[in-house]
Amino acid sequence: MRLALSILTCAVLFQSPASGSEGSAVPPPIDRHVRAAMAQAGVQGLALAVIDEGKVAYTASWGVRNAARQPLTLDTIMYGASLTKMVFAYTVMQLVEEGKLGLDEPIARYLPKPLPDYPDEPGYGPWSHLAGDERWRKLTPRILLTHSSGFANFAFVEPDGRLRFHFDPGARYAYSGEGLILLQFVLERGLGLRLGLEMQRRVFDRFGMANTSMMWRPDFAANLADGWSAEGKVEPHDERSRVRAAGSMDTTIKDMARFAAGFMRGDGLAPDKRAEMLRPQLPITTATQFPSLQPELPPAGRHPALGAALGVVGFSGPQGPGFFKGGHNDTTGNMLVCIERGRRCVVLLANDVRAERLFPGIVARVLGETGMPWTWEYGPQLQAEPAPATPAARP
């Protein structure tokens, strides 16, 4: 009865058109598909941006942002989650282009003292746990950005809470937010930068992302998205008070559309640095993205044309090379999928984690068949539905 009521409520709610637009209007087939899919899955809020030829083609939002049933709009503040990692990698590549950082330089070059000698600080990994293991000296920005540090996702998921190497740095891909936090530490303690200010200047100001920040801002409270868990429980938006390269960014669909469009145009990076960021440079050897330290598959069983790039994952499919980055927590589901041909992207932000099951169908209807490895990203329980013979007409 509860599920039926939820679906009925959503069906009534989504009879109205999607709110807002930047660029052209949302194609009616896309609007109808999203509204129907949300109603069937009980998804409460979802926002979409489509990029074509490096320009914002259209943006839209559906549903609600909180338990008070206030509408989710193009300017609603939503949690960026791990989409932060792509924006961070873009920032790092600007520093590489300026000669302030070398992708293949050991991080020891930039730190005034050995990494394990730093006292444990709130917000940073417990680097002191690495004392006695000199493999930390092999770590480079490239290794950290390709998730091949050898760390677990975070030290707190270890049974004893202690950070350790599970394999030699650079040996394989295993998703690690701790590795991104370490690179942030190198920038801040080694280069003397303040990451939040750097990202504000280099990214958010550049692209006019007025409602995006790496830390909570009081003005966000006026139009803020809370989140829904897989069980349908509402959880308040976390007011993050610390800059975290692994995922502290708050943003809006309008702002993320501007970033994605600018990135696809090549704004802010020389062509060779952008190409290096997107080049798949480390094979993906596991059946799925998570758990991050699962056993490797034999070569014959691995996903073809899938590799770790810098801050994103690269793949190749029927339309040529592409890349993607997801973002997730208990109440958030985000995804950015881009195809280099035509400089096209789909950006999805959801304040309901149940929306992730809708992403393959939406992306297929906008971009057509891409070769996006959905089962690797989300597991075999989420099967991508076949793409329609003809995707929605391009604006």
N, C-alpha and C positions, 0 to 999 in steps of 0.2 A: 504494500500500500504506500509506504514512504517513497519508494522508487517511482511508482506510477505518478504520485503527486508531484515529485520533483520534475519529472519529464513534462507533465502537463503545465506546471508553472513556467518552465523554460520555454515551452512551445508558445505560450501566450506572450511571454516577454519578448521573444525574438520575432514577433510579427512586425515590429517597427523596423525601419531601415537601419543599417549600421550607422553609428554616429560618426560624423566628421569625414573629411577627405582632404588630403594634400596631394595634388595632382589630379588626375581624372577620377571620375566616379568609379566605385567598385563594380566590376562586371556583374550583372545579375546572376549568372550561373555560380559565381564564387560566393556571392552573398547568400543565395539559397542553400548551397552546399554547407556552408559554415553554420548557418542557423539551424538547419536540420540535424547536423552532426552534433552540435552542442546540446540541442534538446534531447537527442537520443542518449547521450552520455551523461547528461546532468551537469555539464560544465557551466560554471557561473560567469566567467569573464575571459575574454580573449581579444587580443589586438593583432593586427596584421599590417605589414608594409610590403610593398612590391617595388623592386628596383628594375628598371629597364634602360639599357644603354647608359648606365651610370647616373640616371635621374630617378627621382621619386615618381613612380607611375601612379600609385594610389596608396592610401592608408585608410584603415577602418578599425573600429572597435565595436564589440558586441557584449551585451550582458551587463553585469554589475560589478562594483568594486568593493562592496562591503555588505555586512549583514543587514544594514539599513536599506539595501536595494538601491543605493545611489548609482547612477550609470557610470560605467567605465568609458572614459573619453580618450581622445588622442593625447591629451595633456595629463592624464592620470599618472601619478608617480608609481612605478612598478619596480620590483626588485630585479636587477639585471643578472644576479647570480653569476655563473661562470662565463657569461658573455664578457664579463670584466676581463677575462684572461686574453681575449683577442684584442681588446682595446689597449691593454697593458703591453702586449707584444708589439702592436703598432707604435706605441710610445718608445719602447726599447729600440726598435729599428730606426727611429729618428736619431737616437743617441749613437747608434752604430754608424749611421750615415755621416754624422758630425765628427766621427773619430773619437768620441768620448768613451766608447765601449767596444771591445772586440768580441765577436761571437765565439771565437775559439780560444780566447785567452783564459787561463785558469783564474777563478775568482780570487785566489790568493793574491794575485797581482794587485787587486784593488783594495784589499782589506789591510788596514794598518797592523793588525795582529792576527795570529792564527784563529780560524773560525771557532774551534772549541774553547778558546780562551775568553770569548765574550760571555758575560753573565746573562743568564736567562732573563728575558724581558717580555712583558705582556704583549701579545700580538705577533711575536716572532717565535719560530721554532726553537726548541731547547737545544741549541747547537752544542752545548757542553756535553750532551750525550754522545757526541762523535769523538770524544777524546780517546786517543789510542788507535783510532782507525784513520790512517792517512789517506784513505780514498777520497776524502773530501777535497784534497788538492787536485783531483782529476776533474772536478766539476767546472763547467764552463757555462756561459749564458746559453749557448746552443743546446747543451745537454739539458739544462733546466727548462727551456722553452719547448723542447720536444718530449717532455715527460719521461726522460730516461735517467733521472737522478739515481734511482735505486731505492728511493724512499717510498713508504706507504703514502696514501693520499694525505693523511695528517698523522702526526705523532700520537694524537689522542685516540686513534683507532687501534693502535698497537695494544696487545693484551696487558703490557706493563706500562704503557704510556711513554715508552722511551723510543726516541728517534734512532733509526739504524739503517744501514744499507742492506738491502735484500739481494742485490746483485751489483756488479761493477758498474760505475757510471758510464752511460753511453751504450750499454750492452743490449737493451731492449726497451720497448715502450711499456710504461705502467703509470697510469694517470696519477699525478701527485700535485695537489695544491701546495704542499709544503715546499716543493721545488720552486714554485713561483714566488712564494713568500721569501725564500732564500735570495732569489734574484732581487726582489725589492730591498732586502736587507743590504745587499751589495751596493745598490744604487744610493741608498740613504746613508749607510755607515762608511762606504768606500768612496763614493763620488760626492758625498755631501749634498745630495738632492733631497727634496721633499716630494715624494711621489704624487701626492694629491695635487700639489700646485703644478707639477709638470704636466699631469694629465689634463688639468683644467686649461692650461695655456696651449698645450700642443694638440689637444683633441676637442674638448668641449667648446672652447672659445672659437677655435678654427671653424667648426661646423655649425655654429649657432645652436648648440645643445644647451639651451638656457635652463632646462629642468633636469639636468644630469649632474651628479656629484659622486665622489668617492666616499663622502661622509654625509650623515643626516643633516638636513637643513630644516629649520622650523617652518619655513614657508611651504614645505612639502605637505604639511598636515592638512591643508585645505582641500586637496584632491588626491587622496592616497588610497592605494589598493591594499586591502587585507587579502589573505589567501585562504584557499580551501584545500584540505588534505584529501587523500584517497578515500577516506571514510566520510567525507563531507563535513568535517569539522572546520569551523572558521578560526583562523589564527591571526592576531594583529601583526601588522607590518613591524619588522624589527628596526629600531632607530639605531643604525650602526654608527658608533662614535669613533671608529678607528679605520684608517685607510688599510685595505687588504687587497693586494694585487690578485689574489685568488678569487675574490668575489664580493667586494663591498659596494659596488656601483648601484645606485638608484638611477632610474632613467624613465623615459616615456617612449611610446612607439613612434611618435613624431621625431624625437631626437635620434633614436636608433636608425630610423629611415635615413636621416641626414648623414649619419656616420657611414652607413652601408653604401649609400650612393657616392659619397666622397671617396671612400676606399676603392670602390670599383672604378672610379675615374682615375685613380692614382694620385689623388691630392695628398700632399704632405710627405711623400716618399719618392725618391728617384726610382725609375723603372726597375733597375737591377736589385734594389733593396726590397721593393715590393715582391718581385719575382722570387727572391730568396726566402722571404717570409712564407710564401705559398708553396714552395717546392717540397714535395714529399721526400724526406731525407732519412727516414728511419722506418723500416717495415713494421707493420702492425701484425703481431703474431698470435693474438688471442682470439677466442671465439666471440667475445663480447667486450665492451668497454669496462664493465664492472662485473665482479670485483677486480680491482686494479692489479692485483698480484696473482692472478690465476695462472695455471700452467700454460706454456706456449703450445700451439698446434704444430704438427709437422707441416712442412712447406705446402704439401698438396691440399691441406685442409684450410688454409688461410684465405681470408677475403682478398680477392684479386684487386690490384690497382688501388690499394689503400695504404696510406703512409702518414706518419707524423710530420707535420710542418711546424712552423714556429707559432705557437699559440692557437693553432687550428689543426684540423685533420684534412688532408688532401685525398681526393679520390678521382677516378676517371670513369666515365660512363658513355652512353650513346651520344651525348652532346659534347664530349671532350672533357677536359679537366675542370674540376670544381673543388670546393672546400666547404667545410661546415664547422660550426661551434654550437654546442648546446649549453644550457644552464638549468640547474635543477636543485630544488630542496623539497622538503615535505609538502610545501604548498605552492611551489613555483614550477612551471615548465616553460622553458624558452628554447628557441632554435633559430639559427641563421644558416641558410643553405644558399650558396652562390655558384653560378656557372660562369666561367670566364667568357665563353662565347656569348656575345650580346650583352656582356656586363650586367647580368641579371641575378637578382636575389629575391628570396622570400625571408622576411623576418617575422617571427611569431613570439609574442609575449603573452603568457597566461598567468593569471593569479589563481589558477586551479590546476593542480598537478595532473588531474584526470584528462586535461586537454592534450597531453602528449600523445595519446592514442589517436588523436585526430590529425596530427602533423603530417604523416605520410600522404593522406588523401588530399589535404590542402595543397601541399607542395606539388604533388603530381598534377593537380588541376591547373595550377598556375604555370609551372615550368615544363610539364610533360615528364617523360621518363628521363631521369637524371643519372641513375646508378647510385644514388644516395644509399649508403649501407645502414638502413634502418635497424635491421636485426642486430647488427654489431653495436649500435648506439644504445638501443633499448632492450635488447634481448629477444629471443625467438618468440616470446609471447606476443610481441607487437609485430604483426606482419603488414608490410606495405601493400595496400590494395593496388591493383593494376592501374596504371595511368590511363586516362581517357585517350582515345585515338587522336584527338586534337585538343590541346590545352586551351584555356580561355584565350580569347583574342587579345593580342598585345595592343596596348593603348596607342 
